[in-house]
Amino acid sequence: MNNKKTNFTNKKKTLWITQTAIFIALLVVLQVATAPLGNTFITGTIVNMLLIISVMTCGPSTGVVVSIVSPIMAKLLGIGPFWVLIPFIAVGNTVLVLIWYFVGNRNIKRKYIAYITALITAAVGKFFVLYVGIVQVAVPLLLGLPEPQATVVSNVFSIPQIITATAGGVLASLILPSLKKAVGGTSNK
């Protein structure tokens, strides 16, 4: 009996590691593929979409790990911002996925209402974290950039974040019903 429980636990851990690694790999590949386009709206939208899909198909632990690893990998690949901004981005991503998980998985009759609510609250939540953390704290107090550079960094982490989080949420909302049907919903609740 105990051996069966151990085998089940090991299989569950292996599945979690595999799913999380797949989402991290997808994120890295798509960040590298879209970075040469030089358009943060495209890259940001795709990253947010993958973050949302990871949490909605694999559960909160996968979503949080992918959210934290994503900006670190982007920086290591030479496409991320200053190191000091990485914790703020990781927290913003984590807010996005946790709101999506807890609001988007609400058991209500019309699923699209849960998705719309998750989309709006998660986009605003991520925007708020990034705006306060980066624009109001990191840029003026931690980076010490000249005014033109400080303005550019601040602009990237303001309105574009709410746009890319919303666009990523819209794409995820369109993909999730078919994807959940194909993989059988969240496996890591």
N, C-alpha and C positions, 0 to 999 in steps of 0.2 A: 504494500500500500504506500509506504513512504517513498519507495523507489519511483512509483508512478508520479507522485507529486513532484519529486525532484526533476524527473524527465520533463514534465509539463512546464515547470518553472524555467528550466534550461531552454526549452523550445521557445517560450515566451520572450526570454531575454535575447535569444538569438534573432528572433523576428524583429524585436525592437531595434537592435543594433543594425540589422540589415535595412530596415525601413528608414531609419535616421541617416545612415550612410548614403542611401540612394538619394534622399532629398538634399543632403549636403553636396553630393556630386552633381546633381542637377543644377543646383544653385551656382556652383562654381563654373560649370560649363556655360550656363546661360549668362552669367556675369561677364565671363571672358568673351563670349560670342557677341554680346551687345555693347561692350565697352568701346570698341573701335568706332561705333556709330556716334559717340560723343554726345549722346542724348540721355540725360538723367531721367527723363520722363519714360523712355522705353525700358531702360534697365530697372528703374525703380518700380515700375508697374509689374514687370515680370518677377522681380524679387518678392514684392508684396503678395502677388498671386501664389507663388510657390510656398511662401510662409503660411498663408491661409490654408492652402490645400494640405500642407503637411500636418497642421494641427487638426483639421477637420477629418482627415482620413486615418491618421495614426495616433492622435491623442495629444494631450498637453505636454507630456515629457518630450516627445519628438519635436513638437512645435517650438518649445522653449530652447532646446539644444540647437536646433537649426537657426533660430533667431539670434542666438549668441555667437555661433560659429560663423554665420554669414558675413558680418562686417570684418571679422578677423581675417577670414580667407580673402575677402576683397582687398584688404590692406596688404596682405602677404603677396597677392598677385599684382600689386602695383596699381590697383584701380580704386582703392579706398582712400578716405580722407586722413587727416592727421591722427596719430595714435591716441591722443588725448580725447578725441571725439568718439572713439570706438565704444566705450562703456555707455555713453548716452544713446548711441544708435542701437546697441544691444538691448537696452532697457525699452526704447521706443518700439523695437520689433517685438519684444516680449509682451508689452502692453497690447499691441495689435493682435497677436495670436491668442492671448488669454481672453481678451474680450470676444474675439470670434468664437473661441471654444465654448465659453459659458453662455453667451447670448445666442450665437448661431445654432447651438444644439438644443435650444429650448424646445420642449415637446409641445408644440402648438399645432392647431389644425392646418393653418396656412404657413407652410415652411418659408415661403418667400418673405413673410413679415419678419420672421426671425433673422433671415439673411439681410434684409434691408436695415433692420435695427442694428445688427452686428456691423454691417458695412459702415454706417454713419458713426456709431459710437467708437468703433475701433480706429477709423480714420482720424477722428477728432482727438481721441486719446493719444495716438502716436504723434500727431502734429503737436499737441500740447507738450508732451515730454521732450520732443526734439526742439521745439521753439524755446521753451524755458531753459532746458539743459544746455543747448548749444548756442542759440542766438543771445540769450540773456546772461548765461553764466560762462560757458567755455570760451566763446570768442572774445568777450571783453576782459575776462579775468585770467584765463589760462593760456591763450594762444599768443597774445602780444603781437598781432599782425598789424602792418600798416593799414590805414583806413581803406584803400581800394580793395585789398585782399580780404579784409574783415567783412566788407560789404558783400563780396562775392560769396564767401562761405555762409554768411547769414542768409543770403537770398536762397541758396541751395537748400537750407534747412528750415525754410518757412513754408510759404504757400505751395511750392512744388511737392512737399511731403503729403499734404492733404489730398492733392490731386492724384499722386501715384498710389497712395493707400486706397483711395476710392476706386480708381481704375483697376487696380489689382483685385480689389474686392468684387467688382462687377465681373471681371473675367473668371475669378474663382467661383462666383455664384452660378455662372453659366456652365462651368465644367463639373462642379461638385455633384449634382444629381446623377449624372451618368457615371461618374467615377465611383461614387459611393455604391451605386447599384452593381457595378462591375467587381468591386473589391469587398463588398459586404459591410460598408459603414466603418465606424471607428473600431479599431481593434485594441486600443490602449486606453480605455476610459478609466 
